[in-house]
Amino acid sequence: MLKVVVFDVDGVIVDSTEECLVMAYNAYQVYLNTNKLITLPSEAPKAFCQRFRSIRKYIKSMDEYLIMFESDTPIKSQSEYDDTLGTLNTVRLKEYADIFFHVRKKYKNELYHQWIGLHTFHDEVISVIKSLYKTTHFYIVTGKDKSSVLDLLKNKNISIEENNIYDNYAAKNKLACLDLISLKENRKPSDCFFIDDNVTHLFEPHKNGYDCYLAEWGYVTPEHLEMANERKIKRLSLSQLKKLFP
């Protein structure tokens, strides 16, 4: 029986830090109804870039980039991040997320190749995926939009069925997406591999029986590694990935 393998995108398949920096900054400018848009990370204010890079590792979904602008509280741990995020208005978060995806779509339409260039692909992961796609039931669960995932994979000559991508609109969270996949494939959660680089995304799937792995090459902090150890969530290096799915 073929395995069911589920990958996250940001931090696992690609490093999208530069792309998200530009989109997050522009989304807030549109949110404020200004025209101070940028096309490259180098055009953003240095203070914003520094804060963005320090907080990026905690971000779980595109709406949460609003924290870069709505709070100046220093954040040095997961608990500090969670506490600060909890102070933000949920309606504003939703409004900002909608603008974020609109800004990304517009940027792609106007500067497609430059948009692709803002991503750094993890080529060893791409190589594994190309093999997996032929020998497993391969899925994507991501906070990114489906169109962007298709474009990124197409750039690496990977053709994936649209129905195998569960994006930010597919369900309320990643566990719900995994449950939909498990139901579709008629498999137990323990028969489904799930790889993500944000340990907080793995908490609920792990508790619900999914075979979860924390991708160590992504946006992972020492604190996140320790949190994985405490919860007995398996950690995965690139070399281990290639052995897990030869």
Order of alpha helices (4+ residues) and beta strands (2+ residues): beta-beta-alpha-alpha-alpha-alpha-alpha-alpha-beta-alpha-beta-alpha-beta-alpha-beta-alpha-beta-alpha-beta-alpha
